[in-house]
């Protein structure tokens, strides 16, 4: 009898020591989307606030890989998450696990003032004919941009403008976040290019603009093809519940702002995406 009591005691202690979901019987729903500040994703980062301390402490011991760079995402599959739950000594049946979880690196929103300072500095060093000194109120950011804490190291890489609609499209990049796709800002310029030939759309590369204002439009170049047909390109595809970067095959060439057809990998499905930069496209679902 004594051996049986000993075995029963061991099982009872093991049961009490194991981190389990509360006796309510309700499953813990893992977050379908989360932001992580550290360089490593932990299973605990996916736990809701309602998870018990015991469950959270067990989940803090399980790493799920590196946190993505700012501007990109990482998706964790259902099978990966189930394996991580078991590794933590927890029962997958106690959890409501999504088909996939999207993880982003926590950052801060880029401010209009920071963007203006970068553009103003660029135009001060390399003036462009027809574009006057801008004001913060003249700028319109097409999307919200998140960057790491600290100085993002913004720099202007291209300016294109259209005198017919009185606006310029300015491309910038953040040196502190190499994985962040170049982004664009619209600048309202009512008197843009008043001295140039009417109806001409011009694109200038900020790197090649000289330090003084030329007397003619000699620095103008034809609008380049940024995406070539049948050559691999990166597509930033996003919606309210999804954000990912895919390698796609453009089915036609495209210039800045053009809408072109691209083929998605695997499924062969096609969709229309906007050319955002050299080798990059953007699509909102």
For each residue, the residues with C-beta under 8 A, 3 or more apart:
1: 4 5
2: 5 6
3: 6 7
4: 1 7 8
5: 1 2 8 9
6: 2 3 9 10
7: 3 4 10 11
8: 4 5 11 12
9: 5 6 12 13
10: 6 7 13 14
11: 7 8 14 15
12: 8 9 15 16
13: 9 10 16 17
14: 10 11 17 18
15: 11 12 18
16: 12 13
17: 13 14
18: 14 15 89
19: 52 54 55 57 58 88 89 90
20: 54 55 90 91 94
21: 24 25 26 27 28 52 55 91 94 95
22: 26 52
23:
24: 21
25: 21
26: 21 22
27: 21 93 94 95 96
28: 21 47 48 50 51 55 94 95 96
29: 48 95 96
30: 46 47 48 81 95 96 97 98 101
31: 34 46 47 48 101
32: 98 100 101 102 241
33: 101 102 103 104 241
34: 31 45 46 101 102 103 104
35: 103 104 105 106
36: 40 41 42 45 67 103 104 105 106
37: 105 106
38: 42 67
39: 66 67
40: 36 63 64 65 66 67
41: 36 45 63 64 65 66 67 74 76 103
42: 36 38 45 59 60 62 63 64
43: 46 47 59 60 62 63 64 81 84 85 88
44: 47 56 59 60 62
45: 34 36 41 42 64 103
46: 30 31 34 43 59 76 81 101
47: 28 30 31 43 44 51 55 56 59
48: 28 29 30 31 51
49:
50: 28
51: 28 47 48 55 56 59
52: 19 21 22 55 56
53: 56 57
54: 19 20 57 58
55: 19 20 21 28 47 51 52 58 59 90
56: 44 47 51 52 53 59 60
57: 19 53 54 60 61
58: 19 54 55 61 62 88 89 90
59: 42 43 44 46 47 51 55 56 62 88 90
60: 42 43 44 56 57
61: 57 58 88
62: 42 43 44 58 59 84 87 88
63: 40 41 42 43
64: 40 41 42 43 45 76 80 84
65: 40 41 74
66: 39 40 41 74
67: 36 38 39 40 41 74 103 105
68: 72 73 74 103 104 105 179
69: 72 105 177 178 179 180
70: 105 107 146 147 148 174 177 179 180
71: 145 146 147 177 179 180 181
72: 68 69 105 179 180 245
73: 68 102 103 104 243 244 245
74: 41 65 66 67 68 102 103
75: 100 101 102 103 244
76: 41 46 64 80 81 100 101 103
77: 80 81 99 100
78: 81 82 97 98 99 100
79: 82 83
80: 64 76 77 83 84
81: 30 43 46 76 77 78 84 85 97 98 101
82: 78 79 85 86 92 97
83: 79 80 86 87
84: 43 62 64 80 81 87 88
85: 43 81 82 88 90 91 92 95 97
86: 82 83 89 90 91 92
87: 62 83 84
88: 19 43 58 59 61 62 84 85
89: 18 19 58 86
90: 19 20 55 58 59 85 86 94 95
91: 20 21 85 86 94 95
92: 82 85 86 95 97
93: 27
94: 20 21 27 28 90 91
95: 21 27 28 29 30 85 90 91 92
96: 27 28 29 30
97: 30 78 81 82 85 92
98: 30 32 78 81 101
99: 77 78
100: 32 75 76 77 78
101: 30 31 32 33 34 46 75 76 81 98
102: 32 33 34 73 74 75 242 243 244
103: 33 34 35 36 41 45 67 68 73 74 75 76
104: 33 34 35 36 68 73 146 243
105: 35 36 37 67 68 69 70 72 148
106: 35 36 37
107: 70 146 147 148 149
108: 146 147 148 149
109: 144 145 146
110: 114 115 141 144 145 146 147 152 154 174
111: 114 115
112: 115 116 136 139 141
113: 116 117 136
114: 110 111 117 118 152 154
115: 110 111 112 118 119 139 141 154 172 185
116: 112 113 119 120 134 135 136 139
117: 113 114 120 121 154
118: 114 115 121 122 154 155 156 172
119: 115 116 122 123 134 139 156 170 172 185 187
120: 116 117 123 124 133 134
121: 117 118 124 125
122: 118 119 125 126 155 156 206
123: 119 120 126 127 128 131 133 134
124: 120 121 127
125: 121 122 211
126: 122 123 206 209 210 211
127: 123 124 131 209 212 213
128: 123 131 159 204 209 213
129: 193 195 196 213 214 217
130: 161 163 189 191 192 193 194 195 196
131: 123 127 128 134 159 161 168 187 189 192 193
132: 189 191
133: 120 123
134: 116 119 120 123 131 138 139 187 189
135: 116 138
136: 112 113 116 139
137:
138: 134 135 187 188 189
139: 112 115 116 119 134 136 185 186 187
140: 185 186 187 188
141: 110 112 115 144 145 183 185 186
142: 183 184 185 186
143: 183
144: 109 110 141
145: 71 109 110 141 174 180 183
146: 70 71 104 107 108 109 110
147: 70 71 107 108 110 152 174 176 177 180
148: 70 105 107 108 152 176 177
149: 107 108
150: 176
151: 176
152: 110 114 147 148 174 175 176 177
153: 174 175 176
154: 110 114 115 117 118 172 173 174 175
155: 118 122 172 173 175 206
156: 118 119 122 159 170 171 172 206
157: 171 172 173 182 205 206 207
158: 170 171 203 204 205 206 256
159: 128 131 156 168 169 170 171 203 204 206
160: 168 169 201 202 203 204 223 256
161: 130 131 167 168 169 189 192 193 201 202
162: 165 166 167 168 192 201
163: 130 166 192 193 194 196 198 199 200 201
164: 198 199 201
165: 162
166: 162 163 188 189 190 191 192
167: 161 162 186 187 188 189 192
168: 131 159 160 161 162 186 187 189 192
169: 159 160 161 184 185 186 187 256 257
170: 119 156 158 159 184 185 186 187
171: 156 157 158 159 182 183 184 277
172: 115 118 119 154 155 156 157 182 183 184 185
173: 154 155 157 180 182 183
174: 70 110 145 147 152 153 154 177 180
175: 152 153 154 155 178
176: 147 148 150 151 152 153
177: 69 70 71 147 148 152 174 180
178: 69 175
179: 68 69 70 71 72
180: 69 70 71 72 145 147 173 174 177 183
181: 71 234 236 245 276 277 280 282
182: 157 171 172 173 276 277 280
183: 141 142 143 145 171 172 173 180
184: 142 169 170 171 172 276
185: 115 119 139 140 141 142 169 170 172
186: 139 140 141 142 167 168 169 170
187: 119 131 134 138 139 140 167 168 169 170
188: 138 140 166 167
189: 130 131 132 134 138 161 166 167 168 192
190: 166
191: 130 132 166 194
192: 130 131 161 162 163 166 167 168 189
193: 129 130 131 161 163 196 200 202
194: 130 163 191
195: 129 130
196: 129 130 163 193 200 202 217
197: 200 217
198: 163 164
199: 163 164
200: 163 193 196 197 220
201: 160 161 162 163 164 223
202: 160 161 193 196 217 220 221
203: 158 159 160 220 221 222 223 224 256
204: 128 158 159 160 208 209 219 220 221
205: 157 158 208 209 221
206: 122 126 155 156 157 158 159 209
207: 157
208: 204 205 219
209: 126 127 128 204 205 206 219
210: 126 214 219
211: 125 126
212: 127
213: 127 128 129
214: 129 210 217 218 219
215:
216:
217: 129 196 197 202 214 220
218: 214
219: 204 208 209 210 214
220: 200 202 203 204 217
221: 202 203 204 205 224
222: 203
223: 160 201 203 255 256
224: 203 221 255 256
225: 228 253 254 255
226: 254 255 256 275 277 278 279 280
227: 231 233 250 253 254 260 275 278 279 280 281
228: 225 231 250 253
229: 250 251 252 253
230: 249 250 251
231: 227 228 249 250
232: 247 248 249
233: 227 247 248 249 250 262 279 280 281
234: 181 245 246 247 248 279 280 281
235: 245 246 247 248 262 264 273 280 281 282 283
236: 181 243 244 245 276 280 281 282 283
237: 242 243 244 245 246 273 283 285
238: 242 243 244 283 284 285
239: 242 243 284 285
240:
241: 32 33
242: 102 237 238 239 285
243: 73 102 104 236 237 238 239
244: 73 75 102 236 237 238
245: 72 73 181 234 235 236 237
246: 234 235 237 264 265
247: 232 233 234 235 265
248: 232 233 234 235 262 263 264 265 273 281
249: 230 231 232 233 262 263 265
250: 227 228 229 230 231 233 253 254 260 261 262 281
251: 229 230 260 261 262 263 270
252: 229 260 261
253: 225 227 228 229 250 260
254: 225 226 227 250 258 259 260 275 281
255: 223 224 225 226 258 275
256: 158 160 169 203 223 224 226 275 276 277
257: 169 274 275
258: 254 255 274 275
259: 254 272 273 274 275
260: 227 250 251 252 253 254 272 273 275 281
261: 250 251 252 270 271 272
262: 233 235 248 249 250 251 270 271 272 273 281 283
263: 248 249 251 268 269 270
264: 235 246 248 267 268 269 270 271
265: 246 247 248 249
266:
267: 264
268: 263 264
269: 263 264
270: 251 261 262 263 264
271: 261 262 264 283
272: 259 260 261 262 283
273: 235 237 248 259 260 262 281 282 283
274: 257 258 259 281 282 283
275: 226 227 254 255 256 257 258 259 260 280 281
276: 181 182 184 236 256 280 281 282
277: 171 181 182 226 256 280
278: 226 227
279: 226 227 233 234
280: 181 182 226 227 233 234 235 236 275 276 277
281: 227 233 234 235 236 248 250 254 260 262 273 274 275 276
282: 181 235 236 273 274 276
283: 235 236 237 238 262 271 272 273 274
284: 238 239
285: 237 238 239 242
